[in-house]
Amino acid sequence: MKRKHMAQSLCLAITVLSAFLLQGCGRTGKSNGATEVTMLQYKPEAVAAFEEMETRFNETHDTIHLNIESPNEAMTVLKTKFIREDYPDIVGIGGDINYSNFLDAGMFMDISDFEGIVNIKQSYMDIEKELEFIPQNGIYALPYVANCAGILYNRDMFEENGWKIPQTWSELLNLCEEIKSTGIHPFYFGFKDTWTCLAPWNALAVGLAPPDTCSKVNEGITTFTKEYAEVADKIKILTDYCEPNPYAYSYNDACTAFAREESAMYPIGSYAVPQIMSVNPDMDINSFPFPANENEADNVLNSGVDLQFCVMKETENKEAVYEVLRFMYKDETIQIYLDDQNAVPCKEGDFTLPPMLDGMKDYIDADRMSDYHDHYYPSEMSVDAMIQTYLMDDSPNAADKFLSKFDKEWKRYNRDLIEKVQKYKKGE
């Protein structure tokens, strides 16, 4: 996940793109007599894994040559390529509003006929459909790997103190009181970096608000004031159990403090584990889904598509592209990525997951997951900063002001989309 790196506006790019007709993409030429397939993927931190995949593919295929590009600021590079009509055959991007905008602009091919779709977990396919502004006929993205966000905890500390993993909201608060009585912070937040406010927000929201909340708001069926009231109340309560003045400490500070056992828990995504362990390589980290509800059966794991593959609409190399996708979705190929990035596979299969996800495995196996709500938020709205401001507001009506502003700002930054959705619903 890192939301801060993925939340760039596409408005200008989509305006420009709409002026162009897709002219066919990819490389129609040959590399040593082989059809060349180009993939551009947006995760520079995974370069080593993609280099290994590229090498293995090219060593085992004579008639197709795969070239994987992993540039920094990949979304900017991708938009530039689109404007120049220099299209890759495959793009690897996140399941977020960037994908929604590209899909809305008609950039991607319907890959419903790709046989590998049947092996993808249904929850992740459902997430893909929720990301469509307007319901589309067909399938336009193939989920590859996901990440999870809930609560990381110090396994050794829990075992030494006999602390039990909470299953409900009340159990979580009772645990926080117990930990607090020992002089240890239950949580460390690091809310100085506003994007970190979204970690507990998302993890609470998936359990307390419907997964289609943003879509239903766009349709005019509900409001954030209604759907997010409990989320707002509960995230505020959590600030009673963290470091003093969490707005003075950054994400790096929080990772370091948790690594140094200044807190027993850290509500953040699995992506934070490598940084934590760079401070304390011997730390035994586990995790559990956020117990947002009083009934454990109502809890949901916050998991979103971190990487998915889309095929450009008019690639001239469809069969070669599908062969690349078949290779990418082999269990042993996916495992390369999982081992490198501590990720969760979107495909059904017998995979080895990193030990820090032990406490989430039952939810993953049961396909009991829901997407990050902020994947639907426009970056211009700066929801992370809104949440931070709300948490710092001690006035009696802080929640009312925050939720009212959420509804107002949503209409401001989604005016055109709301109009489009409501026209669609009216059959226009």
matplotlib code that plots the C-alpha trace (Angstrom):
import matplotlib.pyplot as plt

x = [0.0, 1.6, -1.2, 1.0, 2.9, -0.2, -2.7, -1.8, -4.6, -5.4, -7.8, -5.5, -4.1, -7.6, -8.6, -5.7, -6.1, -9.7, -8.5, -6.6, -7.8, -5.9, -3.6, -2.4, 0.2, 3.2, 6.1, 5.1, 8.7, 10.8, 13.7, 16.0, 13.0, 10.7, 7.6, 8.4, 6.0, 6.5, 5.2, 5.4, 4.9, 4.6, 6.4, 10.1, 10.7, 10.0, 12.5, 14.6, 11.5, 10.5, 14.0, 14.0, 10.6, 11.8, 14.9, 13.0, 10.4, 12.9, 15.0, 12.0, 10.4, 12.0, 9.2, 8.3, 10.7, 9.5, 10.7, 9.7, 10.1, 10.1, 10.6, 10.4, 7.3, 5.7, 2.3, 3.7, 5.8, 2.7, 0.6, 3.4, 3.5, -0.2, -0.1, 2.6, 0.8, 3.8, 1.8, 3.2, 1.3, 0.7, 0.6, 1.0, -0.7, -2.6, -6.3, -7.1, -8.6, -5.8, -7.0, -10.6, -9.7, -7.8, -10.6, -13.2, -11.1, -11.4, -7.7, -7.9, -8.9, -11.6, -9.8, -12.8, -11.5, -8.3, -8.6, -6.6, -9.4, -11.2, -8.3, -8.5, -10.1, -13.6, -13.2, -10.5, -12.6, -15.4, -13.0, -12.2, -15.9, -16.3, -13.5, -15.6, -17.2, -19.8, -20.5, -18.6, -19.4, -16.3, -13.1, -10.3, -7.9, -6.3, -5.5, -2.0, -1.0, -2.6, -1.5, -3.2, -3.7, -4.8, -2.8, 0.8, 1.9, 5.0, 4.5, 7.1, 5.7, 2.2, 3.4, 5.5, 2.5, -0.2, -2.1, -4.8, -5.6, -8.8, -11.7, -14.2, -14.0, -14.6, -11.8, -9.5, -10.2, -9.8, -6.5, -5.4, -6.2, -4.3, -1.2, -1.4, -1.4, 2.1, 3.5, 3.8, 1.9, -0.7, -0.3, 2.2, 0.7, 3.1, 0.3, 2.7, 2.8, -0.9, -1.1, -0.6, -4.0, -5.6, -4.2, -6.5, -9.3, -9.4, -9.1, -12.1, -14.1, -14.1, -15.7, -18.2, -19.2, -20.5, -17.8, -19.8, -20.1, -18.5, -20.5, -23.8, -22.9, -22.3, -25.7, -27.3, -28.5, -26.6, -24.1, -20.7, -22.3, -24.5, -22.0, -18.8, -20.3, -19.1, -15.8, -15.2, -16.1, -13.9, -10.8, -11.0, -11.2, -8.0, -6.0, -6.4, -4.1, -1.1, 2.0, 1.5, 0.9, 1.1, 1.0, 4.6, 5.9, 6.4, 5.9, 9.7, 9.4, 6.5, 8.3, 11.4, 9.4, 7.5, 10.8, 12.3, 9.3, 7.9, 4.5, 2.9, 0.9, 1.1, -2.1, -0.5, -0.1, 2.2, 4.3, 5.8, 7.4, 10.7, 11.3, 10.5, 12.9, 15.7, 15.7, 15.2, 16.0, 15.2, 11.7, 8.9, 6.0, 2.6, -0.7, -4.5, -7.5, -8.9, -11.7, -14.0, -17.3, -18.8, -19.6, -16.4, -18.3, -18.8, -15.1, -13.4, -9.8, -8.7, -7.0, -6.7, -5.1, -1.6, -0.7, -2.8, -2.2, -4.2, -3.8, -3.8, -7.0, -5.5, -2.3, -1.3, 0.2, -2.8, -1.7, 1.8, 0.5, -1.7, 1.3, 3.1, 0.1, 0.0, 3.7, 3.1, 0.2, 2.1, 2.3, 6.1, 6.3, 3.9, 6.0, 9.0, 7.0, 5.6, 9.1, 10.5, 7.6, 5.8, 2.6, -0.6, -1.5, -4.8, -4.8, -6.1, -3.2, -0.8, 1.5, 4.0, 3.0, 5.3, 5.1, 3.9, 0.6, 0.0, -2.9, -4.6, -4.3, -7.8, -9.4, -7.3, -8.2, -11.9, -11.8, -13.1, -11.7, -12.7, -10.8, -9.3, -11.9, -9.3, -8.8, -11.9, -11.0, -9.7, -6.2, -7.3, -9.7, -6.8, -8.8, -5.7, -5.3, -9.0, -8.8, -5.7, -7.4, -10.5, -8.4, -6.7, -10.1, -11.3, -14.5, -17.8, -19.1, -15.8, -17.3, -20.3, -18.0, -15.7, -18.5, -20.3, -17.1, -16.5, -19.9, -19.3, -15.8, -16.8, -19.4, -16.9, -14.2, -16.5, -19.1, -18.6, -18.4, -21.6, -23.5, -22.2, -23.2, -26.7, -27.3, -26.3, -28.7, -31.5, -30.8, -29.4]
y = [0.0, 3.3, 5.6, 8.7, 7.3, 6.2, 9.0, 11.4, 13.0, 11.7, 14.5, 16.2, 13.0, 11.6, 14.8, 14.6, 10.8, 11.3, 13.3, 10.3, 7.1, 4.0, 3.1, -0.3, -0.9, -3.0, -3.9, -5.5, -6.1, -9.1, -9.6, -12.2, -13.5, -13.6, -11.5, -8.8, -8.2, -5.1, -4.8, -1.6, -2.1, 0.5, -1.0, -0.1, -1.8, -5.1, -4.7, -7.7, -10.0, -8.8, -9.2, -12.8, -13.4, -11.8, -13.9, -17.1, -16.4, -15.6, -18.7, -20.9, -19.2, -19.0, -17.4, -14.6, -12.1, -10.3, -6.9, -5.6, -1.9, -0.8, 3.0, 5.3, 7.4, 4.8, 6.4, 9.6, 7.6, 5.6, 8.7, 10.2, 7.0, 7.1, 10.7, 9.8, 6.7, 4.6, 1.9, -1.1, -4.4, -5.0, -2.6, -3.7, -1.1, -1.0, -1.6, 2.0, 5.2, 5.4, 2.1, 3.4, 6.5, 4.5, 2.1, 4.9, 6.3, 3.0, 2.1, -1.6, -4.8, -7.1, -10.2, -12.3, -15.1, -15.5, -19.0, -18.0, -15.8, -18.9, -19.3, -15.8, -15.4, -14.1, -11.3, -9.8, -10.1, -8.4, -5.6, -5.1, -4.6, -2.1, 0.0, 0.6, 4.0, 2.7, -1.0, -2.6, -5.7, -7.9, -8.1, -5.6, -6.4, -9.6, -9.3, -10.6, -9.9, -8.0, -6.6, -6.6, -4.0, -4.6, -4.6, -5.8, -7.0, -8.1, -11.8, -12.3, -9.4, -10.9, -14.4, -13.1, -11.2, -13.7, -11.2, -12.7, -11.7, -9.6, -10.9, -8.0, -4.2, -4.5, -7.1, -4.7, -1.9, -4.1, -5.3, -1.7, -0.9, -3.9, -3.0, 0.7, -0.3, -1.9, 1.5, 0.3, 2.2, -0.1, 1.6, 3.8, 5.9, 8.4, 10.6, 13.4, 11.9, 12.3, 9.3, 7.0, 8.1, 6.1, 2.8, 2.5, 4.4, 1.8, -1.2, 0.1, 1.1, -2.3, -3.8, -1.0, 0.4, -1.4, -2.1, -0.1, 3.0, 5.4, 4.0, 4.4, 8.0, 8.7, 7.3, 9.6, 6.6, 7.3, 9.8, 9.5, 11.1, 8.0, 5.3, 6.6, 7.8, 4.7, 4.7, 8.3, 7.5, 4.5, 5.9, 8.8, 6.4, 4.7, 7.9, 7.3, 4.4, 5.7, 7.8, 11.3, 13.7, 11.2, 14.2, 15.0, 11.6, 10.3, 6.9, 6.3, 7.2, 4.8, 2.0, 2.6, 2.9, -0.4, -2.1, -0.9, -2.3, 1.1, -0.2, -3.6, -3.0, -1.0, -0.5, -0.4, -2.6, -5.5, -3.3, -1.7, -5.0, -4.6, -1.2, -2.3, -5.3, -3.1, -1.6, -4.9, -7.9, -10.4, -9.1, -11.7, -9.9, -11.3, -9.6, -9.9, -8.3, -5.2, -6.3, -3.4, -5.1, -6.7, -9.8, -11.5, -12.8, -9.3, -8.5, -8.2, -8.2, -5.0, -6.3, -4.6, -5.4, -4.1, -5.3, -6.3, -6.7, -5.1, -5.6, -2.5, -2.4, -2.8, -4.7, -6.5, -9.3, -10.8, -14.4, -13.6, -11.4, -14.3, -16.6, -14.1, -13.9, -17.8, -17.7, -14.9, -16.8, -20.0, -20.8, -20.8, -17.4, -15.8, -17.3, -15.3, -12.1, -13.3, -14.1, -10.8, -8.5, -10.2, -10.1, -12.1, -14.0, -13.2, -16.6, -19.8, -22.1, -23.6, -20.7, -20.0, -16.8, -14.7, -15.5, -11.9, -12.9, -16.0, -14.3, -13.2, -16.5, -17.8, -14.7, -15.0, -18.7, -18.0, -15.2, -12.9, -9.6, -6.1, -3.3, -0.2, 2.6, 5.1, 3.4, 5.3, 8.7, 11.4, 12.6, 16.2, 15.7, 15.0, 12.7, 11.8, 15.4, 15.7, 12.7, 14.1, 17.5, 15.7, 13.7, 16.8, 18.5, 18.2, 20.1, 18.4, 18.5, 17.4, 14.3, 16.2, 18.8, 16.2, 14.1, 17.1, 18.2, 14.8, 14.9, 18.4, 17.8, 14.6, 16.4, 19.1, 16.8, 14.2, 16.5, 15.2, 11.6, 11.9, 13.4, 10.6, 7.9, 9.3, 9.7, 6.1, 5.0, 7.0, 5.2, 8.2]
z = [0.0, 0.3, -0.3, -0.5, -3.5, -5.4, -5.0, -7.8, -9.8, -13.3, -14.3, -16.7, -18.1, -18.8, -20.5, -22.8, -23.4, -24.4, -27.4, -28.8, -30.5, -29.5, -32.3, -31.3, -28.7, -27.7, -29.9, -33.2, -34.0, -33.1, -30.7, -32.2, -34.2, -31.1, -30.6, -28.0, -25.2, -23.0, -19.5, -17.4, -13.7, -11.0, -8.0, -8.1, -4.7, -6.5, -9.3, -8.1, -8.2, -11.7, -13.0, -11.9, -13.5, -16.7, -16.8, -16.1, -18.8, -21.5, -20.6, -21.2, -24.2, -27.6, -29.6, -27.1, -25.5, -22.4, -21.4, -18.0, -17.3, -13.6, -13.6, -10.6, -10.7, -13.0, -13.1, -14.5, -17.0, -18.0, -18.5, -20.7, -22.7, -23.2, -24.4, -26.9, -28.0, -26.9, -25.2, -23.4, -23.9, -20.2, -17.3, -13.6, -11.4, -8.1, -7.6, -6.8, -8.3, -10.9, -12.3, -12.2, -14.2, -16.8, -17.2, -17.5, -20.3, -22.2, -22.1, -21.2, -23.0, -21.9, -20.8, -19.9, -22.2, -20.2, -18.6, -15.4, -14.1, -12.6, -10.1, -8.6, -5.2, -5.5, -3.0, -5.1, -8.3, -6.4, -5.4, -9.1, -9.9, -7.1, -8.6, -11.8, -11.8, -14.2, -14.3, -17.2, -19.1, -19.0, -16.9, -17.3, -14.5, -13.2, -9.5, -8.7, -5.1, -2.2, 1.1, 4.4, 7.1, 10.7, 13.8, 14.0, 17.5, 19.3, 19.6, 22.4, 24.4, 24.2, 25.2, 28.1, 29.6, 28.7, 26.6, 24.4, 20.8, 20.9, 18.9, 19.5, 20.0, 23.8, 24.1, 22.2, 24.6, 27.6, 26.3, 25.8, 29.4, 30.6, 28.5, 29.5, 33.2, 32.7, 31.5, 27.8, 25.1, 23.6, 20.2, 18.4, 15.6, 14.0, 12.7, 11.8, 8.4, 7.6, 5.3, 8.3, 9.7, 6.9, 8.2, 11.3, 9.4, 6.6, 8.9, 10.9, 7.9, 6.2, 9.3, 10.1, 6.7, 3.5, 0.9, -1.7, 0.5, -2.0, -4.9, -3.0, -2.0, -5.7, -6.5, -3.8, -1.8, 1.4, 3.0, 4.7, 7.7, 8.1, 7.1, 8.8, 12.1, 14.0, 12.2, 13.3, 16.9, 17.2, 15.7, 18.1, 21.0, 19.9, 20.5, 24.3, 23.9, 22.0, 22.5, 23.8, 21.0, 18.1, 15.6, 16.6, 15.4, 11.9, 10.2, 10.7, 14.3, 14.8, 13.1, 15.2, 18.5, 17.8, 16.9, 20.2, 22.2, 23.2, 22.1, 22.1, 18.9, 15.7, 13.5, 10.1, 6.9, 6.4, 4.2, 7.3, 8.5, 6.5, 8.0, 11.5, 11.2, 9.8, 13.4, 15.2, 12.9, 15.7, 16.4, 16.2, 14.6, 14.1, 13.2, 13.5, 11.7, 13.3, 15.8, 14.9, 16.0, 19.1, 17.1, 15.7, 12.7, 11.5, 11.4, 8.0, 7.0, 5.3, 2.1, -1.2, -4.6, -4.4, -7.9, -10.9, -14.6, -17.3, -21.1, -23.3, -25.4, -28.9, -28.3, -31.5, -29.4, -27.6, -27.7, -26.7, -23.9, -22.6, -22.6, -20.4, -18.1, -17.9, -16.8, -14.3, -12.7, -12.1, -8.4, -8.5, -10.2, -7.7, -4.9, -6.1, -5.5, -2.2, -0.9, -2.0, -0.9, 2.0, -0.1, -0.2, -3.3, -5.0, -6.6, -5.0, -4.3, -1.8, -1.1, 1.7, 3.5, 5.6, 9.3, 10.2, 8.5, 10.7, 12.6, 9.3, 7.5, 8.6, 7.1, 3.9, 3.5, 4.1, 1.5, 4.2, 3.0, 1.8, 0.0, 1.5, 1.4, 0.5, -2.9, -3.9, -2.5, -4.9, -3.9, -4.2, -1.3, 1.1, 3.3, 5.4, 6.4, 7.2, 9.5, 11.2, 11.8, 13.2, 15.6, 16.9, 17.4, 21.0, 20.6, 21.5, 17.9, 16.2, 14.6, 13.2, 11.7, 10.2, 8.7, 7.3, 5.7, 4.3, 2.5, 1.3, 0.0, -1.7, -3.7, -4.6, -5.9, -7.5, -9.1, -12.6, -11.5, -9.4, -12.3, -14.6, -12.2, -11.5, -15.2, -15.8, -13.0, -14.7, -17.9, -19.7]

ax = plt.figure().add_subplot(projection="3d")
ax.plot(x, y, z, "-o")
ax.set_aspect("equal")
plt.show()
